[in-house]
Amino acid sequence: MEQIGRRSMLTGAAVAGVATAGAVLGSALPAAAAAVGPWEYVAPGSSIQTAITGGAKAIQLGAGTYNVTSAIVLQRAVSIRGVGQSTRIVCTASPTISEVITISGAIDGVYLGDFVIDVAGKANVGINLDINGTSGNYQGEPDAVCRLDNLWIYSPVQDGIVYQGTDTQATVTTRVRVRQAGRYGYNILAPDNMFIGCEATTASGGQSGFYVGSANCQYHSCKAWYCRGYGWHVKGTRNAFIGCESQDTKLHGWYIEYDKNAFVGCVADTAGMYDVGGTSGTADGFYVDPGVRTTMSGCLAFDRKPGGHAAQQRYGFNILTALQSGGLFVANTGWDNATGLVNLR
């Protein structure tokens, strides 16, 4: 079979060329992979793990379903990409397994992109990053430097993605949507990572869309919505939140429990929301405690009164007096909160 480069593979001409290769891509190796230039094509219904174990570093998935009954265990510098929402990794395990995809040990340079992980309540976690050790990292990198992009993760028993381990750092997560997480959409326990354009909802009993339990991370344009607990639970320090939002949460939109964080242009929309089990007048847009070295500027906190209901969000901002008197609470506004915009404690 003629070798096809990665760039040409993405063009119509390359696709036509592959089609003429006939069964090579379709069924020649149903349990493994077929080489297409630098990529190994794994057909729907075939084994992704077999391709990884066989040494494939760049794995291309097709449009279709890949059923898994045990975790897919990644190796160093493995890339897996699909063709978008039509590529579905579906967990069919019984009994429930720990996670659908494992990124653990002393590995680096993993890339996952452009596919669905349908956990279907059959695993505790969608993706578990638990990287410990840097021996063998490219150019002696002190961090794992992984990339997660354009993923859909559905119905984990606990968490959509877990970030833990001493070396799960410099990981960039972009355009990932977690739906109906049983506990946290994102359970962030490792420092020095970045999140861009990510979002999460939780199922009944879910605790928060984003649990931020680490330091020195950046969050840009991320959103927690329809959460049956908090939108964001911030229990880490030295983090920056830029243009992030909570919307329609049962409890506080933002529960900021640790100090020394920065919030710029963030939004709280309708905490205490009736449709996720909330009670009017019991939850705030931003609840900041203690917050004497936290900076908050240009944020919005409002209740849009969905479904014609009366306002449900108690205060827009519930903060310590020291935050305002110290000049750290600047140019924040809101409207239609049930009790008032700002409560100073």
VOMI-92690 format. One record per residue (C-alpha): chain; x, y, z; residue in three letters. Coordinates in nm, 3 decimals, always signed. Example, Ala and Ser with C-alpha at 12.3 -4.5 7.8 and 13.67 -1.06 7.14 Angstrom:
BEGIN
r chain: A&u: +1.230&v: -0.450&w: +0.780&resn: ALA
r chain: A&u: +1.367&v: -0.106&w: +0.714&resn: SER
This chain:
BEGIN
r chain: A&u: +0.000&v: +0.000&w: +0.000&resn: MET
r chain: A&u: +0.133&v: +0.344&w: -0.093&resn: GLU
r chain: A&u: +0.228&v: +0.551&w: +0.212&resn: GLN
r chain: A&u: +0.016&v: +0.861&w: +0.267&resn: ILE
r chain: A&u: +0.143&v: +1.159&w: +0.469&resn: GLY
r chain: A&u: -0.055&v: +1.306&w: +0.756&resn: ARG
r chain: A&u: -0.131&v: +1.628&w: +0.569&resn: ARG
r chain: A&u: -0.242&v: +1.460&w: +0.249&resn: SER
r chain: A&u: -0.451&v: +1.210&w: +0.445&resn: MET
r chain: A&u: -0.679&v: +1.494&w: +0.549&resn: LEU
r chain: A&u: -0.755&v: +1.599&w: +0.191&resn: THR
r chain: A&u: -1.026&v: +1.462&w: -0.034&resn: GLY
r chain: A&u: -0.769&v: +1.321&w: -0.274&resn: ALA
r chain: A&u: -0.607&v: +1.122&w: +0.002&resn: ALA
r chain: A&u: -0.941&v: +0.984&w: +0.114&resn: VAL
r chain: A&u: -1.014&v: +0.870&w: -0.238&resn: ALA
r chain: A&u: -0.674&v: +0.703&w: -0.250&resn: GLY
r chain: A&u: -0.741&v: +0.521&w: +0.073&resn: VAL
r chain: A&u: -1.078&v: +0.404&w: -0.055&resn: ALA
r chain: A&u: -0.911&v: +0.234&w: -0.351&resn: THR
r chain: A&u: -0.695&v: +0.042&w: -0.107&resn: ALA
r chain: A&u: -1.008&v: -0.150&w: -0.024&resn: GLY
r chain: A&u: -1.009&v: -0.388&w: +0.269&resn: ALA
r chain: A&u: -0.673&v: -0.274&w: +0.410&resn: VAL
r chain: A&u: -0.844&v: -0.011&w: +0.621&resn: LEU
r chain: A&u: -1.174&v: -0.183&w: +0.667&resn: GLY
r chain: A&u: -1.112&v: -0.532&w: +0.797&resn: SER
r chain: A&u: -0.763&v: -0.666&w: +0.734&resn: ALA
r chain: A&u: -0.662&v: -0.642&w: +1.100&resn: LEU
r chain: A&u: -0.986&v: -0.632&w: +1.299&resn: PRO
r chain: A&u: -0.812&v: -0.652&w: +1.637&resn: ALA
r chain: A&u: -0.525&v: -0.415&w: +1.569&resn: ALA
r chain: A&u: -0.440&v: -0.143&w: +1.320&resn: ALA
r chain: A&u: -0.355&v: -0.070&w: +0.957&resn: ALA
r chain: A&u: -0.073&v: +0.168&w: +0.874&resn: ALA
r chain: A&u: -0.165&v: +0.489&w: +0.690&resn: VAL
r chain: A&u: +0.150&v: +0.698&w: +0.675&resn: GLY
r chain: A&u: +0.246&v: +0.791&w: +1.032&resn: PRO
r chain: A&u: -0.102&v: +0.699&w: +1.159&resn: TRP
r chain: A&u: -0.236&v: +0.357&w: +1.254&resn: GLU
r chain: A&u: -0.603&v: +0.327&w: +1.162&resn: TYR
r chain: A&u: -0.812&v: +0.127&w: +1.411&resn: VAL
r chain: A&u: -1.152&v: +0.043&w: +1.268&resn: ALA
r chain: A&u: -1.471&v: +0.068&w: +1.477&resn: PRO
r chain: A&u: -1.520&v: -0.253&w: +1.671&resn: GLY
r chain: A&u: -1.145&v: -0.318&w: +1.684&resn: SER
r chain: A&u: -0.913&v: -0.295&w: +1.982&resn: SER
r chain: A&u: -0.749&v: +0.036&w: +2.060&resn: ILE
r chain: A&u: -0.548&v: -0.127&w: +2.338&resn: GLN
r chain: A&u: -0.404&v: -0.386&w: +2.101&resn: THR
r chain: A&u: -0.275&v: -0.108&w: +1.877&resn: ALA
r chain: A&u: -0.115&v: +0.071&w: +2.174&resn: ILE
r chain: A&u: +0.043&v: -0.247&w: +2.308&resn: THR
r chain: A&u: +0.173&v: -0.322&w: +1.959&resn: GLY
r chain: A&u: +0.368&v: +0.002&w: +1.960&resn: GLY
r chain: A&u: +0.142&v: +0.240&w: +1.767&resn: ALA
r chain: A&u: +0.214&v: +0.602&w: +1.857&resn: LYS
r chain: A&u: -0.037&v: +0.781&w: +1.633&resn: ALA
r chain: A&u: -0.380&v: +0.616&w: +1.629&resn: ILE
r chain: A&u: -0.661&v: +0.730&w: +1.402&resn: GLN
r chain: A&u: -1.015&v: +0.622&w: +1.494&resn: LEU
r chain: A&u: -1.303&v: +0.618&w: +1.248&resn: GLY
r chain: A&u: -1.672&v: +0.702&w: +1.264&resn: ALA
r chain: A&u: -1.838&v: +0.433&w: +1.474&resn: GLY
r chain: A&u: -1.837&v: +0.265&w: +1.814&resn: THR
r chain: A&u: -1.549&v: +0.119&w: +2.012&resn: TYR
r chain: A&u: -1.680&v: -0.084&w: +2.307&resn: ASN
r chain: A&u: -1.445&v: -0.120&w: +2.603&resn: VAL
r chain: A&u: -1.479&v: -0.345&w: +2.907&resn: THR
r chain: A&u: -1.150&v: -0.252&w: +3.071&resn: SER
r chain: A&u: -0.946&v: +0.065&w: +3.084&resn: ALA
r chain: A&u: -0.747&v: +0.179&w: +2.782&resn: ILE
r chain: A&u: -0.396&v: +0.225&w: +2.921&resn: VAL
r chain: A&u: -0.190&v: +0.490&w: +2.743&resn: LEU
r chain: A&u: +0.184&v: +0.480&w: +2.688&resn: GLN
r chain: A&u: +0.436&v: +0.759&w: +2.646&resn: ARG
r chain: A&u: +0.379&v: +1.001&w: +2.356&resn: ALA
r chain: A&u: +0.072&v: +0.821&w: +2.221&resn: VAL
r chain: A&u: -0.177&v: +1.030&w: +2.021&resn: SER
r chain: A&u: -0.535&v: +0.915&w: +1.965&resn: ILE
r chain: A&u: -0.775&v: +1.113&w: +1.752&resn: ARG
r chain: A&u: -1.120&v: +1.049&w: +1.611&resn: GLY
r chain: A&u: -1.333&v: +1.229&w: +1.358&resn: VAL
r chain: A&u: -1.550&v: +1.416&w: +1.607&resn: GLY
r chain: A&u: -1.879&v: +1.328&w: +1.771&resn: GLN
r chain: A&u: -1.930&v: +1.028&w: +1.544&resn: SER
r chain: A&u: -1.631&v: +0.852&w: +1.702&resn: THR
r chain: A&u: -1.759&v: +0.692&w: +2.023&resn: ARG
r chain: A&u: -1.568&v: +0.500&w: +2.288&resn: ILE
r chain: A&u: -1.846&v: +0.334&w: +2.489&resn: VAL
r chain: A&u: -1.788&v: +0.167&w: +2.824&resn: CYS
r chain: A&u: -1.975&v: -0.164&w: +2.851&resn: THR
r chain: A&u: -1.797&v: -0.302&w: +3.157&resn: ALA
r chain: A&u: -1.972&v: -0.511&w: +3.419&resn: SER
r chain: A&u: -1.903&v: -0.470&w: +3.703&resn: PRO
r chain: A&u: -1.806&v: -0.103&w: +3.701&resn: THR
r chain: A&u: -1.438&v: -0.025&w: +3.632&resn: ILE
r chain: A&u: -1.222&v: +0.256&w: +3.770&resn: SER
r chain: A&u: -1.181&v: +0.457&w: +3.449&resn: GLU
r chain: A&u: -1.222&v: +0.436&w: +3.075&resn: VAL
r chain: A&u: -0.882&v: +0.585&w: +2.987&resn: ILE
r chain: A&u: -0.574&v: +0.569&w: +3.211&resn: THR
r chain: A&u: -0.277&v: +0.806&w: +3.174&resn: ILE
r chain: A&u: -0.051&v: +0.707&w: +3.460&resn: SER
r chain: A&u: +0.302&v: +0.627&w: +3.563&resn: GLY
r chain: A&u: +0.608&v: +0.809&w: +3.431&resn: ALA
r chain: A&u: +0.487&v: +0.908&w: +3.084&resn: ILE
r chain: A&u: +0.457&v: +1.232&w: +2.891&resn: ASP
r chain: A&u: +0.335&v: +1.378&w: +2.563&resn: GLY
r chain: A&u: -0.006&v: +1.208&w: +2.544&resn: VAL
r chain: A&u: -0.264&v: +1.362&w: +2.309&resn: TYR
r chain: A&u: -0.637&v: +1.277&w: +2.296&resn: LEU
r chain: A&u: -0.874&v: +1.457&w: +2.062&resn: GLY
r chain: A&u: -1.195&v: +1.458&w: +1.860&resn: ASP
r chain: A&u: -1.403&v: +1.176&w: +2.007&resn: PHE
r chain: A&u: -1.675&v: +1.084&w: +2.258&resn: VAL
r chain: A&u: -1.622&v: +0.887&w: +2.578&resn: ILE
r chain: A&u: -1.963&v: +0.752&w: +2.671&resn: ASP
r chain: A&u: -1.902&v: +0.622&w: +3.021&resn: VAL
r chain: A&u: -2.269&v: +0.520&w: +3.048&resn: ALA
r chain: A&u: -2.247&v: +0.478&w: +3.426&resn: GLY
r chain: A&u: -2.008&v: +0.184&w: +3.381&resn: LYS
r chain: A&u: -1.688&v: +0.350&w: +3.514&resn: ALA
r chain: A&u: -1.610&v: +0.586&w: +3.798&resn: ASN
r chain: A&u: -1.402&v: +0.821&w: +3.582&resn: VAL
r chain: A&u: -1.380&v: +0.906&w: +3.214&resn: GLY
r chain: A&u: -1.009&v: +0.997&w: +3.199&resn: ILE
r chain: A&u: -0.767&v: +0.956&w: +3.490&resn: ASN
r chain: A&u: -0.438&v: +1.146&w: +3.469&resn: LEU
r chain: A&u: -0.217&v: +1.021&w: +3.751&resn: ASP
r chain: A&u: +0.135&v: +1.084&w: +3.627&resn: ILE
r chain: A&u: +0.423&v: +1.028&w: +3.866&resn: ASN
r chain: A&u: +0.785&v: +1.048&w: +3.759&resn: GLY
r chain: A&u: +0.974&v: +1.228&w: +3.483&resn: THR
r chain: A&u: +1.240&v: +0.977&w: +3.386&resn: SER
r chain: A&u: +1.251&v: +0.948&w: +3.008&resn: GLY
r chain: A&u: +1.056&v: +1.268&w: +2.940&resn: ASN
r chain: A&u: +1.135&v: +1.441&w: +2.610&resn: TYR
r chain: A&u: +1.432&v: +1.678&w: +2.645&resn: GLN
r chain: A&u: +1.430&v: +1.615&w: +3.017&resn: GLY
r chain: A&u: +1.098&v: +1.796&w: +3.065&resn: GLU
r chain: A&u: +0.997&v: +1.829&w: +3.431&resn: PRO
r chain: A&u: +0.625&v: +1.806&w: +3.339&resn: ASP
r chain: A&u: +0.404&v: +1.560&w: +3.154&resn: ALA
r chain: A&u: +0.291&v: +1.813&w: +2.888&resn: VAL
r chain: A&u: -0.024&v: +1.626&w: +2.779&resn: CYS
r chain: A&u: -0.303&v: +1.762&w: +2.560&resn: ARG
r chain: A&u: -0.678&v: +1.691&w: +2.573&resn: LEU
r chain: A&u: -0.889&v: +1.859&w: +2.304&resn: ASP
r chain: A&u: -1.241&v: +1.849&w: +2.161&resn: ASN
r chain: A&u: -1.376&v: +1.563&w: +2.370&resn: LEU
r chain: A&u: -1.726&v: +1.477&w: +2.490&resn: TRP
r chain: A&u: -1.752&v: +1.279&w: +2.817&resn: ILE
r chain: A&u: -2.089&v: +1.144&w: +2.928&resn: TYR
r chain: A&u: -2.226&v: +1.003&w: +3.255&resn: SER
r chain: A&u: -1.931&v: +0.901&w: +3.471&resn: PRO
r chain: A&u: -2.027&v: +0.752&w: +3.807&resn: VAL
r chain: A&u: -1.795&v: +1.004&w: +3.975&resn: GLN
r chain: A&u: -1.573&v: +1.236&w: +3.769&resn: ASP
r chain: A&u: -1.537&v: +1.327&w: +3.406&resn: GLY
r chain: A&u: -1.161&v: +1.388&w: +3.428&resn: ILE
r chain: A&u: -0.927&v: +1.357&w: +3.726&resn: VAL
r chain: A&u: -0.595&v: +1.543&w: +3.733&resn: TYR
r chain: A&u: -0.368&v: +1.405&w: +4.004&resn: GLN
r chain: A&u: -0.015&v: +1.277&w: +4.058&resn: GLY
r chain: A&u: +0.304&v: +1.471&w: +4.120&resn: THR
r chain: A&u: +0.383&v: +1.529&w: +3.752&resn: ASP
r chain: A&u: +0.047&v: +1.584&w: +3.584&resn: THR
r chain: A&u: +0.159&v: +1.937&w: +3.500&resn: GLN
r chain: A&u: +0.167&v: +2.159&w: +3.190&resn: ALA
r chain: A&u: -0.139&v: +1.970&w: +3.065&resn: THR
r chain: A&u: -0.366&v: +2.184&w: +2.847&resn: VAL
r chain: A&u: -0.734&v: +2.087&w: +2.827&resn: THR
r chain: A&u: -0.938&v: +2.263&w: +2.558&resn: THR
r chain: A&u: -1.296&v: +2.236&w: +2.431&resn: ARG
r chain: A&u: -1.394&v: +1.943&w: +2.653&resn: VAL
r chain: A&u: -1.758&v: +1.894&w: +2.753&resn: ARG
r chain: A&u: -1.845&v: +1.676&w: +3.052&resn: VAL
r chain: A&u: -2.213&v: +1.590&w: +3.099&resn: ARG
r chain: A&u: -2.399&v: +1.440&w: +3.394&resn: GLN
r chain: A&u: -2.102&v: +1.374&w: +3.620&resn: ALA
r chain: A&u: -2.194&v: +1.189&w: +3.938&resn: GLY
r chain: A&u: -1.950&v: +1.395&w: +4.150&resn: ARG
r chain: A&u: -1.722&v: +1.641&w: +3.965&resn: TYR
r chain: A&u: -1.703&v: +1.727&w: +3.599&resn: GLY
r chain: A&u: -1.336&v: +1.814&w: +3.650&resn: TYR
r chain: A&u: -1.156&v: +1.698&w: +3.965&resn: ASN
r chain: A&u: -0.838&v: +1.908&w: +3.957&resn: ILE
r chain: A&u: -0.582&v: +1.806&w: +4.217&resn: LEU
r chain: A&u: -0.258&v: +1.868&w: +4.023&resn: ALA
r chain: A&u: -0.102&v: +2.216&w: +3.984&resn: PRO
r chain: A&u: +0.029&v: +2.412&w: +3.686&resn: ASP
r chain: A&u: -0.230&v: +2.322&w: +3.423&resn: ASN
r chain: A&u: -0.447&v: +2.520&w: +3.183&resn: MET
r chain: A&u: -0.814&v: +2.490&w: +3.086&resn: PHE
r chain: A&u: -0.971&v: +2.671&w: +2.790&resn: ILE
r chain: A&u: -1.332&v: +2.656&w: +2.672&resn: GLY
r chain: A&u: -1.428&v: +2.362&w: +2.896&resn: CYS
r chain: A&u: -1.771&v: +2.299&w: +3.048&resn: GLU
r chain: A&u: -1.948&v: +2.061&w: +3.283&resn: ALA
r chain: A&u: -2.285&v: +1.961&w: +3.421&resn: THR
r chain: A&u: -2.356&v: +1.721&w: +3.708&resn: THR
r chain: A&u: -2.621&v: +1.461&w: +3.773&resn: ALA
r chain: A&u: -2.833&v: +1.426&w: +4.086&resn: SER
r chain: A&u: -2.598&v: +1.418&w: +4.384&resn: GLY
r chain: A&u: -2.315&v: +1.584&w: +4.191&resn: GLY
r chain: A&u: -2.098&v: +1.811&w: +4.402&resn: GLN
r chain: A&u: -1.961&v: +2.065&w: +4.153&resn: SER
r chain: A&u: -1.888&v: +2.116&w: +3.787&resn: GLY
r chain: A&u: -1.527&v: +2.214&w: +3.862&resn: PHE
r chain: A&u: -1.349&v: +2.114&w: +4.181&resn: TYR
r chain: A&u: -1.031&v: +2.322&w: +4.195&resn: VAL
r chain: A&u: -0.815&v: +2.163&w: +4.462&resn: GLY
r chain: A&u: -0.475&v: +2.267&w: +4.327&resn: SER
r chain: A&u: -0.260&v: +2.574&w: +4.274&resn: ALA
r chain: A&u: -0.126&v: +2.785&w: +3.991&resn: ASN
r chain: A&u: -0.376&v: +2.683&w: +3.721&resn: CYS
r chain: A&u: -0.535&v: +2.902&w: +3.454&resn: GLN
r chain: A&u: -0.903&v: +2.883&w: +3.355&resn: TYR
r chain: A&u: -1.021&v: +3.072&w: +3.048&resn: HIS
r chain: A&u: -1.381&v: +3.086&w: +2.921&resn: SER
r chain: A&u: -1.490&v: +2.774&w: +3.109&resn: CYS
r chain: A&u: -1.846&v: +2.713&w: +3.227&resn: LYS
r chain: A&u: -2.025&v: +2.507&w: +3.493&resn: ALA
r chain: A&u: -2.397&v: +2.483&w: +3.432&resn: TRP
r chain: A&u: -2.694&v: +2.276&w: +3.545&resn: TYR
r chain: A&u: -2.497&v: +2.156&w: +3.844&resn: CYS
r chain: A&u: -2.676&v: +1.979&w: +4.131&resn: ARG
r chain: A&u: -2.423&v: +2.127&w: +4.374&resn: GLY
r chain: A&u: -2.179&v: +2.416&w: +4.327&resn: TYR
r chain: A&u: -2.081&v: +2.539&w: +3.988&resn: GLY
r chain: A&u: -1.721&v: +2.599&w: +4.097&resn: TRP
r chain: A&u: -1.570&v: +2.486&w: +4.428&resn: HIS
r chain: A&u: -1.235&v: +2.660&w: +4.464&resn: VAL
r chain: A&u: -1.023&v: +2.499&w: +4.732&resn: LYS
r chain: A&u: -0.682&v: +2.589&w: +4.594&resn: GLY
r chain: A&u: -0.472&v: +2.902&w: +4.572&resn: THR
r chain: A&u: -0.280&v: +3.111&w: +4.315&resn: ARG
r chain: A&u: -0.527&v: +3.029&w: +4.039&resn: ASN
r chain: A&u: -0.661&v: +3.270&w: +3.775&resn: ALA
r chain: A&u: -1.017&v: +3.257&w: +3.639&resn: PHE
r chain: A&u: -1.075&v: +3.471&w: +3.330&resn: ILE
r chain: A&u: -1.418&v: +3.499&w: +3.168&resn: GLY
r chain: A&u: -1.551&v: +3.185&w: +3.340&resn: CYS
r chain: A&u: -1.915&v: +3.127&w: +3.434&resn: GLU
r chain: A&u: -2.154&v: +2.940&w: +3.657&resn: SER
r chain: A&u: -2.516&v: +2.908&w: +3.548&resn: GLN
r chain: A&u: -2.821&v: +2.738&w: +3.702&resn: ASP
r chain: A&u: -2.673&v: +2.572&w: +4.010&resn: THR
r chain: A&u: -2.837&v: +2.425&w: +4.319&resn: LYS
r chain: A&u: -2.580&v: +2.572&w: +4.559&resn: LEU
r chain: A&u: -2.346&v: +2.871&w: +4.525&resn: HIS
r chain: A&u: -2.240&v: +2.939&w: +4.171&resn: GLY
r chain: A&u: -1.888&v: +3.005&w: +4.300&resn: TRP
r chain: A&u: -1.787&v: +2.868&w: +4.640&resn: TYR
r chain: A&u: -1.442&v: +3.020&w: +4.687&resn: ILE
r chain: A&u: -1.310&v: +2.858&w: +5.001&resn: GLU
r chain: A&u: -0.939&v: +2.938&w: +4.962&resn: TYR
r chain: A&u: -0.771&v: +3.277&w: +4.933&resn: ASP
r chain: A&u: -0.513&v: +3.430&w: +4.693&resn: LYS
r chain: A&u: -0.696&v: +3.373&w: +4.366&resn: ASN
r chain: A&u: -0.785&v: +3.614&w: +4.084&resn: ALA
r chain: A&u: -1.125&v: +3.648&w: +3.915&resn: PHE
r chain: A&u: -1.156&v: +3.869&w: +3.608&resn: VAL
r chain: A&u: -1.479&v: +3.908&w: +3.411&resn: GLY
r chain: A&u: -1.641&v: +3.600&w: +3.565&resn: CYS
r chain: A&u: -2.018&v: +3.543&w: +3.577&resn: VAL
r chain: A&u: -2.268&v: +3.395&w: +3.823&resn: ALA
r chain: A&u: -2.613&v: +3.335&w: +3.675&resn: ASP
r chain: A&u: -2.899&v: +3.204&w: +3.890&resn: THR
r chain: A&u: -2.773&v: +3.006&w: +4.188&resn: ALA
r chain: A&u: -3.041&v: +2.831&w: +4.395&resn: GLY
r chain: A&u: -3.203&v: +2.732&w: +4.066&resn: MET
r chain: A&u: -3.531&v: +2.545&w: +4.112&resn: TYR
r chain: A&u: -3.480&v: +2.313&w: +3.816&resn: ASP
r chain: A&u: -3.169&v: +2.151&w: +3.970&resn: VAL
r chain: A&u: -3.315&v: +2.119&w: +4.321&resn: GLY
r chain: A&u: -3.226&v: +2.466&w: +4.450&resn: GLY
r chain: A&u: -3.427&v: +2.675&w: +4.692&resn: THR
r chain: A&u: -3.477&v: +3.047&w: +4.643&resn: SER
r chain: A&u: -3.275&v: +3.271&w: +4.874&resn: GLY
r chain: A&u: -3.028&v: +3.004&w: +4.991&resn: THR
r chain: A&u: -2.736&v: +3.029&w: +4.746&resn: ALA
r chain: A&u: -2.518&v: +3.313&w: +4.622&resn: ASP
r chain: A&u: -2.357&v: +3.388&w: +4.292&resn: GLY
r chain: A&u: -2.013&v: +3.429&w: +4.452&resn: PHE
r chain: A&u: -1.957&v: +3.318&w: +4.811&resn: TYR
r chain: A&u: -1.602&v: +3.415&w: +4.908&resn: VAL
r chain: A&u: -1.443&v: +3.288&w: +5.229&resn: ASP
r chain: A&u: -1.200&v: +3.405&w: +5.356&resn: PRO
r chain: A&u: -1.089&v: +3.617&w: +5.060&resn: GLY
r chain: A&u: -0.874&v: +3.896&w: +5.204&resn: VAL
r chain: A&u: -0.606&v: +3.850&w: +4.933&resn: ARG
r chain: A&u: -0.836&v: +3.750&w: +4.651&resn: THR
r chain: A&u: -0.894&v: +3.996&w: +4.370&resn: THR
r chain: A&u: -1.227&v: +4.020&w: +4.189&resn: MET
r chain: A&u: -1.279&v: +4.267&w: +3.905&resn: SER
r chain: A&u: -1.540&v: +4.320&w: +3.637&resn: GLY
r chain: A&u: -1.754&v: +4.024&w: +3.744&resn: CYS
r chain: A&u: -2.131&v: +3.988&w: +3.696&resn: LEU
r chain: A&u: -2.382&v: +3.827&w: +3.933&resn: ALA
r chain: A&u: -2.749&v: +3.818&w: +3.837&resn: PHE
r chain: A&u: -3.067&v: +3.612&w: +3.839&resn: ASP
r chain: A&u: -3.241&v: +3.602&w: +3.505&resn: ARG
r chain: A&u: -3.564&v: +3.459&w: +3.658&resn: LYS
r chain: A&u: -3.590&v: +3.158&w: +3.428&resn: PRO
r chain: A&u: -3.931&v: +3.011&w: +3.359&resn: GLY
r chain: A&u: -4.098&v: +3.322&w: +3.497&resn: GLY
r chain: A&u: -4.002&v: +3.231&w: +3.855&resn: HIS
r chain: A&u: -3.911&v: +3.493&w: +4.110&resn: ALA
r chain: A&u: -3.543&v: +3.557&w: +4.166&resn: ALA
r chain: A&u: -3.367&v: +3.261&w: +4.327&resn: GLN
r chain: A&u: -3.005&v: +3.375&w: +4.368&resn: GLN
r chain: A&u: -2.975&v: +3.523&w: +4.720&resn: ARG
r chain: A&u: -2.682&v: +3.768&w: +4.691&resn: TYR
r chain: A&u: -2.477&v: +3.834&w: +4.387&resn: GLY
r chain: A&u: -2.160&v: +3.863&w: +4.596&resn: PHE
r chain: A&u: -2.132&v: +3.743&w: +4.954&resn: ASN
r chain: A&u: -1.787&v: +3.857&w: +5.067&resn: ILE
r chain: A&u: -1.582&v: +3.972&w: +5.364&resn: LEU
r chain: A&u: -1.577&v: +4.346&w: +5.429&resn: THR
r chain: A&u: -1.196&v: +4.336&w: +5.402&resn: ALA
r chain: A&u: -1.217&v: +4.238&w: +5.037&resn: LEU
r chain: A&u: -1.397&v: +4.560&w: +4.952&resn: GLN
r chain: A&u: -1.218&v: +4.790&w: +5.197&resn: SER
r chain: A&u: -0.884&v: +4.658&w: +5.073&resn: GLY
r chain: A&u: -0.963&v: +4.771&w: +4.717&resn: GLY
r chain: A&u: -0.970&v: +4.415&w: +4.584&resn: LEU
r chain: A&u: -1.338&v: +4.417&w: +4.485&resn: PHE
r chain: A&u: -1.357&v: +4.645&w: +4.181&resn: VAL
r chain: A&u: -1.615&v: +4.724&w: +3.911&resn: ALA
r chain: A&u: -1.837&v: +4.424&w: +3.984&resn: ASN
r chain: A&u: -2.207&v: +4.446&w: +3.918&resn: THR
r chain: A&u: -2.530&v: +4.250&w: +3.881&resn: GLY
r chain: A&u: -2.909&v: +4.268&w: +3.900&resn: TRP
r chain: A&u: -3.230&v: +4.096&w: +4.009&resn: ASP
r chain: A&u: -3.078&v: +3.901&w: +4.296&resn: ASN
r chain: A&u: -3.339&v: +3.793&w: +4.552&resn: ALA
r chain: A&u: -3.188&v: +3.971&w: +4.854&resn: THR
r chain: A&u: -2.931&v: +4.212&w: +4.715&resn: GLY
r chain: A&u: -2.622&v: +4.254&w: +4.506&resn: LEU
r chain: A&u: -2.347&v: +4.263&w: +4.773&resn: VAL
r chain: A&u: -2.347&v: +4.127&w: +5.126&resn: ASN
r chain: A&u: -2.050&v: +4.227&w: +5.345&resn: LEU
r chain: A&u: -1.969&v: +3.998&w: +5.635&resn: ARG
